[in-house]
Amino acid sequence: MRERQTDFLIDRLWRPGTGRAEGLRMALLALGGSLLLWASAKVQVPFWPVPMTLQTAAVFLIGLAYGPRLGLATVALYLAEGAAGLPVFAGTPEKGLGLAYMLGPTGGYLLGFLAAAWIAGLAAERRLGPVGTALVLLAASAALYLPGLAWLATFVGPAKALQLGLVPFIPGDLLKLALVVALWQALPWARAPRGES
């Protein structure tokens, strides 16, 4: 088993500070990550059988770059922005805003983003290779889909939840997962042992 790292890609790009400077750094990183999630929710890529957003890819990349704790905090900030009524989610403001949107049929997937970012961060923490990273991101995808499908099933029933909330998204999610793994593995300094670049 590989040794856990205590610094992540973001720490190589912007070195941690101490005291208030570190608090400000963490707040700015979380805000920047939440803005990336916001933008990724608004981008729709034509794909078969359904168009896809880039949200899951952004969640994975935030987890990988920030590590599990800051990745989780970043997604929590994004969800708080949405709960406060900002139009940060896919389909907002047209499909509603705030808690009303979050309690709608796709609310469980939003909750799943928290677990997905944490799990993706574990791949970075362990400095996994391409196969290990892909397996961890598959687990992150499952952690995203479990609450999503469970919540959707309360609206449409279990069979319909799978038909509407999982099956059409598998091709796009596998493509995004492969692209994230390829991008991550193309950055040798993201996986370099501590003290190297």
The 8 nearest C-alpha neighbors of each residue, nearest first, counted from 0:
[[1, 2, 125, 3, 127, 126, 131, 124],
 [2, 0, 125, 3, 126, 127, 4, 124],
 [1, 3, 125, 4, 0, 126, 124, 5],
 [4, 2, 125, 124, 1, 5, 126, 123],
 [5, 3, 124, 6, 2, 125, 7, 193],
 [4, 6, 3, 7, 124, 193, 66, 10],
 [7, 5, 4, 10, 8, 193, 11, 9],
 [6, 8, 10, 9, 65, 64, 66, 5],
 [7, 9, 64, 189, 11, 10, 12, 65],
 [8, 10, 12, 11, 7, 64, 65, 13],
 [11, 9, 14, 13, 7, 8, 12, 6],
 [12, 10, 8, 9, 13, 14, 7, 6],
 [11, 13, 9, 10, 14, 8, 7, 15],
 [14, 12, 10, 11, 9, 15, 24, 8],
 [13, 15, 10, 11, 12, 16, 9, 24],
 [16, 14, 21, 10, 13, 17, 24, 20],
 [17, 15, 21, 20, 14, 18, 24, 19],
 [16, 18, 21, 20, 19, 15, 22, 24],
 [17, 19, 20, 21, 22, 16, 23, 15],
 [18, 20, 22, 21, 23, 17, 16, 24],
 [19, 21, 23, 22, 18, 16, 17, 24],
 [22, 20, 16, 24, 17, 23, 19, 18],
 [23, 21, 19, 25, 24, 20, 26, 18],
 [22, 24, 26, 20, 21, 25, 19, 27],
 [25, 23, 21, 27, 22, 26, 28, 20],
 [24, 26, 28, 22, 23, 27, 29, 21],
 [27, 25, 23, 29, 28, 24, 30, 22],
 [26, 28, 30, 24, 29, 25, 31, 23],
 [29, 27, 31, 25, 30, 26, 32, 24],
 [28, 30, 73, 32, 26, 31, 27, 33],
 [29, 31, 27, 33, 28, 32, 26, 34],
 [32, 30, 28, 34, 33, 29, 27, 35],
 [31, 33, 35, 29, 34, 30, 73, 28],
 [32, 34, 77, 36, 30, 35, 31, 73],
 [35, 33, 37, 31, 32, 36, 38, 30],
 [36, 34, 32, 38, 33, 37, 39, 31],
 [37, 35, 39, 33, 34, 38, 57, 54],
 [36, 38, 87, 34, 40, 35, 39, 33],
 [39, 37, 35, 41, 40, 36, 34, 42],
 [38, 40, 53, 54, 36, 42, 41, 37],
 [41, 39, 89, 54, 37, 38, 42, 88],
 [40, 42, 38, 39, 89, 43, 37, 52],
 [43, 41, 39, 52, 40, 44, 53, 38],
 [44, 42, 52, 51, 50, 41, 45, 53],
 [43, 45, 51, 50, 46, 52, 42, 53],
 [46, 44, 50, 43, 51, 47, 49, 52],
 [47, 45, 50, 49, 44, 48, 51, 171],
 [48, 46, 49, 50, 45, 171, 170, 167],
 [47, 49, 167, 46, 50, 168, 170, 171],
 [50, 48, 47, 46, 167, 51, 168, 45],
 [51, 49, 45, 46, 44, 43, 47, 52],
 [52, 50, 44, 43, 49, 46, 171, 53],
 [51, 53, 43, 42, 54, 40, 44, 39],
 [52, 54, 39, 56, 55, 57, 40, 42],
 [55, 53, 39, 57, 40, 56, 52, 36],
 [54, 56, 58, 57, 53, 59, 175, 112],
 [55, 57, 59, 53, 54, 58, 175, 60],
 [56, 58, 54, 60, 55, 59, 61, 36],
 [57, 59, 55, 61, 56, 116, 60, 54],
 [60, 58, 56, 62, 57, 61, 119, 116],
 [61, 59, 63, 57, 62, 58, 64, 56],
 [60, 62, 64, 58, 63, 59, 70, 65],
 [61, 63, 120, 116, 70, 119, 59, 66],
 [62, 64, 120, 60, 123, 61, 119, 66],
 [65, 63, 8, 61, 9, 62, 60, 66],
 [66, 64, 70, 62, 69, 61, 9, 63],
 [67, 65, 120, 62, 63, 70, 68, 64],
 [66, 68, 120, 117, 70, 62, 121, 69],
 [69, 67, 71, 70, 66, 72, 117, 65],
 [68, 70, 72, 71, 65, 67, 66, 73],
 [71, 69, 62, 67, 73, 65, 68, 116],
 [70, 72, 68, 74, 69, 117, 73, 113],
 [73, 71, 69, 75, 70, 74, 76, 68],
 [74, 72, 29, 76, 70, 75, 71, 33],
 [73, 75, 77, 71, 76, 72, 113, 78],
 [74, 76, 72, 78, 73, 77, 79, 71],
 [77, 75, 79, 73, 74, 78, 80, 72],
 [78, 76, 33, 74, 80, 75, 79, 73],
 [77, 79, 81, 75, 80, 76, 82, 74],
 [80, 78, 82, 76, 81, 77, 83, 75],
 [81, 79, 77, 83, 78, 82, 85, 76],
 [80, 82, 78, 85, 84, 83, 79, 97],
 [81, 83, 97, 79, 98, 84, 80, 78],
 [84, 82, 80, 81, 97, 85, 79, 98],
 [85, 83, 97, 96, 81, 82, 86, 80],
 [84, 86, 81, 87, 80, 83, 97, 96],
 [87, 85, 91, 92, 88, 84, 96, 81],
 [86, 88, 37, 85, 81, 91, 89, 40],
 [89, 87, 91, 40, 86, 90, 37, 81],
 [90, 88, 40, 91, 41, 87, 52, 86],
 [89, 91, 94, 93, 88, 92, 41, 95],
 [92, 90, 93, 86, 94, 88, 89, 95],
 [91, 93, 95, 86, 94, 96, 90, 88],
 [94, 92, 91, 95, 90, 96, 86, 89],
 [95, 93, 91, 90, 92, 96, 100, 89],
 [96, 94, 92, 100, 93, 91, 99, 97],
 [97, 95, 100, 84, 92, 99, 91, 86],
 [98, 96, 84, 82, 81, 99, 100, 83],
 [97, 99, 101, 82, 100, 102, 96, 84],
 [100, 98, 102, 97, 101, 96, 103, 95],
 [99, 101, 103, 96, 95, 98, 102, 97],
 [102, 100, 106, 98, 103, 99, 97, 105],
 [103, 101, 106, 99, 100, 98, 104, 105],
 [102, 104, 100, 101, 106, 105, 99, 151],
 [103, 105, 151, 106, 154, 150, 102, 107],
 [106, 104, 107, 108, 103, 147, 151, 109],
 [107, 105, 101, 109, 102, 108, 103, 104],
 [147, 108, 106, 146, 110, 150, 109, 105],
 [109, 107, 147, 111, 110, 106, 105, 143],
 [108, 110, 106, 112, 111, 107, 105, 147],
 [109, 111, 107, 108, 112, 113, 106, 146],
 [143, 110, 112, 108, 113, 109, 114, 146],
 [113, 111, 115, 109, 110, 114, 143, 116],
 [114, 112, 111, 116, 115, 71, 110, 74],
 [113, 115, 117, 111, 116, 112, 142, 118],
 [114, 116, 139, 112, 118, 117, 113, 143],
 [117, 115, 62, 119, 113, 70, 58, 118],
 [116, 118, 67, 120, 114, 71, 115, 119],
 [117, 119, 121, 115, 120, 139, 116, 114],
 [120, 118, 62, 116, 121, 122, 59, 63],
 [121, 119, 67, 66, 62, 63, 117, 123],
 [120, 122, 124, 118, 119, 123, 67, 125],
 [123, 121, 125, 120, 119, 124, 132, 127],
 [124, 122, 126, 63, 120, 125, 121, 66],
 [123, 125, 121, 4, 3, 122, 126, 120],
 [124, 126, 3, 122, 123, 127, 1, 121],
 [127, 125, 123, 124, 190, 122, 128, 1],
 [126, 128, 131, 125, 132, 122, 123, 129],
 [127, 129, 131, 130, 132, 126, 184, 190],
 [130, 128, 132, 131, 133, 180, 184, 127],
 [131, 129, 133, 132, 128, 134, 127, 135],
 [132, 130, 134, 127, 128, 133, 129, 135],
 [131, 133, 129, 135, 134, 130, 127, 122],
 [132, 134, 136, 130, 131, 135, 129, 137],
 [135, 133, 137, 131, 136, 132, 130, 138],
 [134, 136, 138, 132, 137, 133, 131, 122],
 [137, 135, 139, 133, 138, 134, 119, 140],
 [138, 136, 140, 134, 139, 135, 133, 141],
 [137, 139, 135, 141, 136, 140, 142, 134],
 [140, 138, 115, 136, 142, 137, 141, 118],
 [141, 139, 137, 143, 138, 142, 136, 144],
 [140, 142, 138, 144, 143, 139, 145, 137],
 [143, 141, 139, 140, 145, 144, 115, 114],
 [111, 142, 144, 140, 141, 115, 112, 145],
 [143, 145, 147, 141, 142, 146, 148, 140],
 [144, 146, 147, 148, 142, 143, 141, 149],
 [147, 145, 107, 149, 148, 144, 111, 150],
 [107, 148, 146, 108, 144, 145, 150, 149],
 [147, 149, 151, 150, 145, 146, 144, 160],
 [148, 150, 146, 152, 147, 151, 145, 153],
 [151, 149, 107, 152, 147, 153, 148, 146],
 [152, 150, 148, 104, 154, 153, 149, 160],
 [151, 153, 156, 157, 160, 155, 149, 154],
 [152, 154, 151, 150, 156, 155, 149, 157],
 [153, 155, 152, 151, 156, 104, 150, 160],
 [154, 156, 152, 159, 153, 160, 151, 157],
 [155, 157, 152, 159, 158, 153, 160, 154],
 [158, 156, 152, 160, 159, 161, 155, 149],
 [159, 157, 161, 160, 156, 162, 152, 155],
 [158, 160, 162, 161, 157, 156, 155, 163],
 [161, 159, 157, 152, 164, 163, 158, 162],
 [162, 160, 165, 164, 158, 159, 163, 166],
 [161, 163, 159, 160, 166, 164, 165, 158],
 [164, 162, 160, 161, 159, 165, 166, 167],
 [163, 165, 160, 161, 162, 148, 166, 167],
 [166, 164, 161, 168, 167, 163, 162, 169],
 [165, 167, 168, 162, 169, 161, 164, 163],
 [168, 166, 165, 48, 169, 49, 163, 164],
 [167, 169, 165, 166, 171, 170, 172, 49],
 [168, 170, 172, 166, 171, 167, 173, 165],
 [171, 169, 173, 172, 168, 174, 167, 47],
 [172, 170, 174, 173, 168, 169, 175, 51],
 [171, 173, 175, 169, 174, 170, 168, 176],
 [172, 174, 176, 170, 171, 175, 169, 177],
 [173, 175, 171, 177, 172, 176, 178, 170],
 [176, 174, 172, 178, 177, 173, 56, 179],
 [175, 177, 173, 179, 174, 178, 172, 180],
 [176, 178, 174, 180, 175, 179, 181, 173],
 [179, 177, 175, 181, 176, 180, 182, 174],
 [178, 180, 182, 176, 181, 177, 183, 175],
 [179, 181, 183, 177, 178, 182, 184, 176],
 [182, 180, 178, 184, 179, 183, 185, 177],
 [183, 181, 179, 185, 180, 184, 178, 186],
 [184, 182, 180, 185, 181, 186, 179, 189],
 [183, 185, 181, 186, 182, 180, 129, 187],
 [186, 184, 182, 183, 187, 181, 180, 189],
 [187, 185, 189, 184, 188, 183, 182, 190],
 [188, 186, 189, 190, 191, 185, 184, 196],
 [187, 189, 191, 196, 190, 186, 195, 8],
 [190, 188, 8, 187, 186, 191, 183, 7],
 [189, 191, 188, 187, 126, 192, 186, 123],
 [192, 190, 188, 189, 195, 187, 196, 193],
 [193, 191, 195, 194, 190, 196, 4, 188],
 [194, 192, 195, 191, 4, 6, 196, 5],
 [193, 195, 192, 196, 191, 11, 6, 188],
 [196, 194, 193, 192, 191, 188, 190, 11],
 [195, 188, 191, 194, 192, 187, 11, 193]]
